[in-house]
């Protein structure tokens, strides 16, 4: 599988943007949201705005978007500097079980380290055993935490 992974910041000039929109829709649906086209446009536009510290990685197979990762560079006291919060990692169903998630995760880590991040953090659903297996195999520490959030 000849995969190319590109990162995007501060631009909406993303190759195969329609394929990326579909992947974003599938990921958001997977985690319990029901986005419409306007919602997807809004989140991508917000992520790529000039003042954002967000990064979108897109995995391409023959110029077709087949996987995405999305994260934000944050500053933390615990990490002792900047760190990357990986919000999303999603691979299209037809591209799974070929190591694409591993490739995306490796590229995210490479980019974060080269960008001066000292730490990488994320959450996954307790029932998402496939994702947990990937993260554990890649050396991530799996912890039991309580997720706390509130829409403002």
Secondary structure, 3 states (H helix, E strand, C coil): CCEEEEEECCCCCCCCHHHHHHHHHHHHHHCCCCCCHHHHHHHHHHHCCCCCCEEEEEEEECCEEEEEEEEEEEEECCCCEEEEEEEEEEECHHHCCCCHHHHHHHHHHHHHHHCCCCCEECCCCCCCHHHHHHHHHCCCCCCCCCCCCCCC
